[in-house]
Amino acid sequence: MTPSTEAVRVLTPAGMLGAGFPPETVDRGIELGADVIALDGGSTDSGPYYLGTGTAKTTAAAVARDLRILLRAASRAGIPLIVGSCGTGGTDSGVDWVAGIVADILREEGLDLRVARVYSEQRAGALKERLKEGRIHPLPPLGDLDAGTLDSCSHIVGMMGHEPIVAALEAGADVVLAGRATDTAVAAAYPLMKGMPAGPTWHASKIVECGGQCTTNPRVGGVLATIDQRGFVVEPLDPSAACTPTSVAAHMLYETVDPFRMREPAGTLVVGDATYTALDDRRVRVEGSRFEPAAQHTIKLEGARVTGYETMSFTAIREPRILARIEEWVALLREILEGRVRQTLGLGPDDYALDIRPYGYNAVLQDLDPATGPPREVGVMLLVHAPEQATATAIAKIANPLMLHLPTPDMDYLPSLAFPTSPAETERGPVYEFALNHVVDVDDPCDMFRIEIGEGDSRD
């Protein structure tokens, strides 16, 4: 493709819509000549609940605050605004939720912008047909996909690359609200559309995906990437932050299996020969990135399903004799609780699941973290997982006196531990798991996605 411009500047104000950023950093990016504003609106980082329920982890007020700043800036500068993985999981309801907020802001601000919604949600029936055709393949560690797994998912999304976003831009959209997309595709779409080379574009998009995380002060705002025919330059938008060769190169370690190779739907970014050079004390230039097109374009599937219901209880321990033998106490709690559940409810360990985590001791890394001596205090979290909410809560209630007064065998008195809440049990409701880690072979990168251009509001 013959390039239509010498360089494209991508403004990424934050790592996620709703995370917040200083408005003046966006102004700075516009002053520096930003050609597009692009940021992520979600991910799988916070677990399967948000995809499973089709709801967002961010509050509407935070999303609206960020969007108001960005829509004003995009309109003023006459440049596109692109948001990917809307509503956290990228479901159709997530796209419509963000679109509704955008429509309200456009009306309140008197802005005239064309809004495209790019839907990524997939229907089990259509995927079954692709499965029969041999077009769906597992990614490790999963095996071949069973059709019943598709039916069990409450929501399934396909992770788009840049192509559907480009299609929306070429159709005249000023604002693109995309369903599930790779973090990098959101930033890569516009420069690829403008003829920038794939290697520098995908690498720059990876570096800026989390906003200021590639800088020395990630709390204060976003970054601007300037992509040209040979490489790219990245710089922070806040004067208190800096990009260094180390801070930029290090971001290839973030959320990648291999820091030198990263797969996208259309191919693989390869950065083993990339060089990182400081232009001054705040800007870094990167060259030597390349992109290897895939023989087969693939779309990754993500799906979530209900696995049961959970009830949580939490107690705090400062009793020195228990803390000196905390592993024994945890084992004793499990043993006695399982016995009482059998006596009271007639349930065995196969009928439910207990997760006991001693925070302050080894709850995060467990056996990977070597013991360093008795802690000063420990918070013990009990998670009960069962097929029904009532069963999970009943088991947590049976645990209540044990989590309040259970002594170790060498104690001749009942200790008093501490519940931080009353009631001590909190029903967490349905619990979800990711059920899909598969890819679909496609002939057309846009085939699994639907584009609608209108006012940005699907609500009645």
C-alpha positions in Angstrom: 0.0 0.0 0.0 1.3 3.5 -0.8 1.3 5.6 2.3 -1.1 8.5 2.3 0.8 10.4 5.0 4.3 10.6 6.4 3.4 9.9 10.0 0.4 9.2 12.2 0.2 10.3 15.8 -1.9 8.1 18.2 -3.0 9.6 21.5 -3.8 7.1 24.3 -5.0 8.9 27.3 -5.2 6.0 29.8 -5.0 2.3 30.0 -8.7 1.9 30.2 -11.8 4.0 29.7 -13.1 5.0 33.1 -9.7 4.9 34.8 -9.4 8.7 34.7 -6.7 11.0 33.4 -5.8 14.7 33.7 -7.7 16.7 31.1 -4.6 18.8 30.3 -2.7 15.7 29.1 -5.3 15.2 26.4 -5.0 18.9 25.5 -1.2 18.4 25.3 -1.7 15.5 22.9 -3.9 17.5 20.6 -1.4 20.3 20.6 1.3 17.8 19.6 -0.8 17.0 16.5 -2.7 13.8 17.5 -4.4 12.2 14.5 -6.6 9.8 16.5 -7.6 9.1 20.1 -7.6 5.4 20.9 -8.1 3.5 24.2 -9.2 0.2 25.6 -12.6 -0.1 27.3 -12.1 -3.5 29.0 -10.3 -6.8 29.2 -10.4 -10.2 30.9 -8.1 -9.1 33.7 -10.8 -8.9 36.3 -12.1 -12.4 35.6 -15.0 -14.0 33.8 -17.9 -12.4 35.8 -18.1 -9.3 33.5 -18.3 -11.3 30.3 -20.6 -13.8 31.9 -23.1 -11.2 33.0 -22.6 -8.7 30.2 -21.9 -5.9 32.7 -19.1 -3.5 33.2 -16.5 -3.3 36.0 -16.4 0.5 35.7 -19.1 2.9 37.0 -21.1 4.9 34.4 -20.0 8.2 36.1 -16.3 7.4 35.5 -16.9 6.3 31.9 -19.0 9.4 31.2 -16.4 11.7 32.7 -13.6 10.3 30.5 -15.8 10.2 27.4 -16.9 13.8 27.8 -13.3 15.0 27.8 -12.4 12.8 24.8 -15.5 13.6 22.7 -14.9 17.3 23.2 -11.3 16.9 22.2 -12.0 14.7 19.2 -14.7 17.1 18.0 -12.5 20.2 18.5 -9.5 18.6 16.7 -11.6 16.9 14.0 -10.0 13.5 14.7 -11.6 10.0 15.3 -12.1 8.5 18.8 -11.8 4.7 19.0 -12.8 2.6 22.1 -12.4 -1.1 22.1 -13.8 -3.9 24.4 -16.6 -1.7 25.5 -18.3 -2.5 28.8 -15.3 -4.6 30.0 -16.2 -7.9 28.3 -17.0 -6.5 24.8 -20.5 -7.9 24.8 -23.3 -6.4 22.7 -24.8 -5.0 25.9 -21.4 -3.4 26.7 -21.3 -1.7 23.4 -24.8 -0.4 23.8 -24.1 0.7 27.3 -21.2 2.9 26.2 -23.1 4.1 23.1 -25.9 5.3 25.4 -23.5 7.3 27.5 -21.9 8.7 24.3 -25.4 9.7 22.9 -26.2 11.6 26.2 -22.9 13.5 26.0 -23.3 14.4 22.4 -26.8 15.7 23.0 -25.7 17.7 26.1 -22.6 19.1 24.5 -24.3 19.8 21.1 -21.7 17.7 19.3 -22.4 16.3 15.8 -20.4 13.1 15.5 -21.2 9.9 13.6 -21.0 6.9 16.0 -20.3 3.4 14.8 -21.0 0.3 17.0 -19.0 -2.8 16.1 -20.6 -5.8 17.7 -18.5 -8.9 18.5 -20.9 -11.2 20.3 -21.2 -14.7 18.8 -24.2 -17.0 18.8 -23.7 -20.6 19.8 -25.7 -21.9 16.8 -23.5 -20.2 14.2 -20.3 -21.4 16.0 -21.6 -24.9 16.0 -21.7 -24.7 12.2 -18.1 -23.5 12.1 -17.2 -26.3 14.5 -18.7 -28.9 12.1 -16.7 -27.4 9.3 -13.5 -27.9 11.2 -12.8 -24.2 11.6 -12.5 -24.0 15.4 -9.3 -25.1 17.0 -8.1 -25.2 20.7 -5.4 -23.2 22.2 -3.3 -24.8 25.0 -4.1 -26.2 27.5 -7.6 -26.9 26.2 -8.6 -29.8 23.9 -11.1 -30.0 21.1 -14.3 -28.0 21.6 -17.5 -29.8 22.5 -20.7 -28.2 21.1 -22.2 -28.5 24.6 -19.6 -26.0 25.9 -20.9 -23.4 23.5 -24.5 -23.9 24.7 -23.3 -23.6 28.3 -21.9 -20.1 27.9 -24.0 -17.1 28.8 -22.0 -14.8 26.5 -19.4 -15.5 23.8 -17.4 -12.9 22.0 -14.9 -13.0 19.2 -11.7 -10.9 19.6 -11.4 -8.7 16.5 -8.3 -7.3 15.0 -8.1 -3.9 13.4 -10.1 -4.7 10.3 -13.7 -4.1 11.6 -12.6 -0.9 13.2 -11.0 0.3 9.9 -14.3 -0.7 8.1 -16.2 1.5 10.5 -13.8 4.4 10.0 -14.0 4.1 6.2 -17.8 4.1 6.4 -17.6 7.6 7.9 -17.6 7.1 11.6 -16.2 9.8 13.8 -16.5 7.6 16.9 -16.0 3.8 16.9 -17.3 1.8 19.8 -16.1 -1.7 19.4 -16.9 -4.9 21.1 -14.1 -7.3 22.1 -10.9 -6.4 20.4 -7.2 -6.9 21.0 -5.8 -4.0 23.0 -3.4 -3.3 20.2 -6.0 -3.3 17.4 -7.6 -0.3 18.9 -4.5 1.8 18.5 -3.3 0.1 15.3 -6.5 0.6 13.2 -6.1 4.2 12.2 -2.4 4.2 11.3 -2.7 1.0 9.3 -5.6 2.5 7.5 -3.4 5.5 6.6 -0.7 3.2 5.2 1.8 3.0 8.1 3.9 -0.2 8.1 2.7 -3.1 10.1 5.8 -3.7 12.2 6.2 -0.3 13.7 2.4 0.2 14.0 1.7 -3.0 15.9 4.8 -2.5 18.2 3.8 1.1 18.9 0.2 0.0 19.7 1.5 -2.6 22.1 3.7 -0.1 23.9 0.9 2.5 24.3 -2.0 0.1 25.1 -1.8 0.9 28.8 -1.3 4.6 28.5 1.3 5.9 30.9 2.4 2.4 32.0 5.4 2.7 29.6 6.6 5.8 31.3 8.4 6.5 34.6 5.2 7.9 36.2 2.3 5.8 35.1 -0.2 7.5 37.4 -0.3 10.9 35.6 -1.7 10.3 32.2 -1.2 8.9 28.7 1.2 8.9 25.9 1.5 9.9 22.2 3.0 7.5 19.7 4.2 9.0 16.3 4.5 6.2 13.8 6.4 6.6 10.5 7.8 4.4 7.7 10.8 3.3 9.7 9.7 3.2 13.3 8.0 5.2 16.0 8.6 7.7 18.8 6.7 7.5 22.1 6.5 10.3 24.6 4.5 11.0 27.8 1.8 13.7 27.9 2.5 14.8 31.4 5.7 16.9 32.0 6.5 15.0 35.2 6.8 11.7 33.3 9.4 10.4 30.9 9.8 7.5 28.5 13.2 5.7 28.7 14.5 2.9 26.6 14.0 0.6 29.6 10.4 1.7 30.4 9.4 1.3 26.8 11.1 -2.0 26.1 9.8 -3.4 29.3 6.2 -3.2 28.2 6.8 -6.0 25.8 7.1 -8.2 28.9 3.5 -7.2 29.9 0.9 -9.8 29.2 2.9 -11.7 26.6 4.0 -15.3 26.5 7.2 -14.3 24.6 8.5 -10.8 25.0 9.8 -10.9 21.4 6.8 -12.2 19.6 3.1 -11.3 20.0 0.3 -12.9 18.0 -2.5 -10.8 16.5 -5.4 -12.2 14.4 -3.6 -11.2 11.2 -0.1 -12.4 12.1 2.7 -12.0 14.6 4.7 -9.0 15.8 8.4 -9.7 16.0 10.6 -7.3 18.0 13.8 -9.4 18.6 15.8 -7.0 16.5 14.1 -3.8 17.7 16.3 -1.0 19.0 15.3 1.6 21.6 17.0 4.9 21.5 16.6 7.9 23.8 16.0 11.0 21.7 16.2 13.2 24.8 15.3 12.8 28.5 11.6 12.2 27.7 11.2 10.6 24.3 12.3 7.2 22.9 12.6 6.1 19.2 12.0 2.5 18.3 13.1 0.9 15.0 13.6 -2.7 13.7 10.1 -4.1 14.5 8.5 -6.3 11.9 5.2 -8.1 11.3 4.8 -11.7 9.9 1.4 -12.2 8.3 -0.3 -15.4 9.3 -1.1 -18.0 6.7 -4.6 -18.2 8.3 -6.4 -15.3 9.9 -8.0 -16.4 13.2 -10.5 -14.9 15.6 -10.1 -15.9 19.3 -13.2 -16.9 21.2 -13.9 -16.0 24.8 -16.9 -17.4 26.6 -18.0 -17.5 30.2 -20.5 -19.8 32.0 -22.0 -20.2 35.5 -20.2 -22.9 37.6 -22.2 -22.4 40.9 -22.8 -19.9 43.7 -20.5 -18.5 46.3 -20.7 -17.2 49.9 -17.8 -15.5 51.5 -16.9 -15.1 55.1 -13.8 -13.3 56.6 -12.2 -13.2 60.0 -9.1 -11.6 61.5 -6.6 -13.3 63.8 -4.2 -11.7 66.1 -3.9 -14.6 68.6 -0.1 -15.4 68.8 -0.5 -19.1 69.5 -2.7 -19.5 66.4 -0.5 -17.4 64.3 2.5 -19.5 65.3 0.7 -22.6 63.9 -1.5 -21.0 61.2 -1.1 -23.8 58.7 -2.3 -26.3 61.4 -5.2 -24.0 62.2 -6.3 -23.8 58.6 -6.2 -27.5 58.2 -8.1 -28.0 61.5 -10.8 -25.5 60.3 -11.2 -27.4 57.1 -11.4 -30.8 58.9 -13.9 -29.8 61.5 -16.0 -27.8 59.0 -16.3 -30.7 56.6 -17.3 -33.0 59.5 -20.0 -30.6 60.7 -21.3 -30.1 57.2 -21.6 -33.9 56.8 -23.5 -34.1 60.1 -25.7 -31.1 59.6 -26.5 -31.1 55.8 -25.5 -34.6 54.8 -23.1 -33.3 52.2 -19.6 -34.7 51.4 -16.6 -32.7 50.0 -17.6 -33.6 46.5 -20.9 -31.7 46.9 -19.2 -28.3 47.4 -15.8 -26.6 47.5 -14.0 -24.7 50.2 -11.3 -22.2 49.6 -9.5 -21.0 52.8 -7.0 -18.2 52.2 -4.9 -16.8 55.1 -4.1 -13.3 53.9 -1.0 -11.9 55.5 0.6 -15.4 55.5 0.5 -17.1 52.1 -2.8 -16.4 50.5 -1.3 -15.0 47.3 1.6 -17.3 46.5 0.9 -20.2 48.9 3.7 -22.7 48.8 5.7 -20.7 46.3 6.4 -18.1 49.1 8.8 -19.4 51.7 7.8 -18.9 55.3 9.4 -15.9 57.0 8.1 -16.5 60.5 4.8 -15.9 62.3 3.0 -12.8 61.0 1.6 -10.1 63.3 -2.0 -10.7 62.1 -3.8 -12.7 59.5 -7.1 -12.3 57.7 -8.7 -15.6 56.8 -11.1 -15.6 53.9 -13.5 -18.5 53.5 -15.1 -19.0 50.1 -17.8 -21.7 49.8 -18.8 -22.8 46.3 -21.9 -24.9 45.9 -24.5 -25.6 43.2 -27.1 -23.5 45.0 -26.7 -20.2 46.9 -28.6 -21.4 49.9 -26.2 -24.4 50.3 -23.2 -22.2 50.1 -24.6 -19.8 52.7 -25.6 -22.7 55.0 -22.0 -24.0 54.9 -20.6 -20.6 55.6 -23.0 -20.2 58.6 -21.8 -23.6 59.9 -18.3 -22.2 59.8 -19.2 -19.1 61.7 -18.5 -20.3 65.3 -15.3 -21.9 64.1 -14.0 -18.7 62.5 -14.8 -16.9 65.7 -13.5 -19.2 68.4 -11.6 -22.2 67.0 -8.5 -23.0 69.2 -5.5 -25.0 68.2 -5.1 -28.4 70.0 -2.6 -27.0 72.4 -4.9 -24.2 73.7 -6.9 -24.7 76.8 -9.1 -21.7 76.2 -11.3 -20.3 73.4 -9.7 -17.5 71.5 -11.8 -14.5 70.2 -11.1 -13.7 66.6 -12.8 -10.8 64.7 -15.4 -10.6 62.0 -15.2 -7.3 60.2 -18.9 -7.3 59.1 -22.3 -8.2 60.5 -23.6 -10.5 59.1 -20.3 -12.3 58.7 -21.5 -14.0 55.5 -21.7 -12.3 52.1 -23.5 -13.9 49.3 -21.5 -13.4 46.1 -24.2 -14.8 43.8 -23.4 -16.8 40.6 -19.8 -17.5 39.9 -18.5 -17.7 36.4 -15.6 -19.4 34.6 -13.9 -18.9 31.3 -14.9 -21.9 29.1 -13.4 -21.1 25.8 -9.8 -20.8 24.7 -10.2 -21.5 21.0 -9.7 -19.8 17.6 -11.9 -19.7 14.5 -10.4 -19.8 11.0 -12.0 -17.0 8.9 -11.7 -16.0 5.3 -12.9 -12.4 5.9 -11.6 -10.6 9.1 -14.9 -8.7 9.3 -17.2 -11.7 8.8 -17.9 -12.4 12.5 -18.6 -8.8 13.4 -21.5 -6.4 12.8 -21.2 -2.7 12.2 -24.0 -0.2 12.8 -23.6 3.5 12.3 -26.1 5.9 13.8 -26.6 8.2 16.8 -24.8 5.9 19.2 -27.9 5.0 21.3 -29.8 1.8 20.9 -32.1 2.5 23.8 -35.8 3.2 23.3 
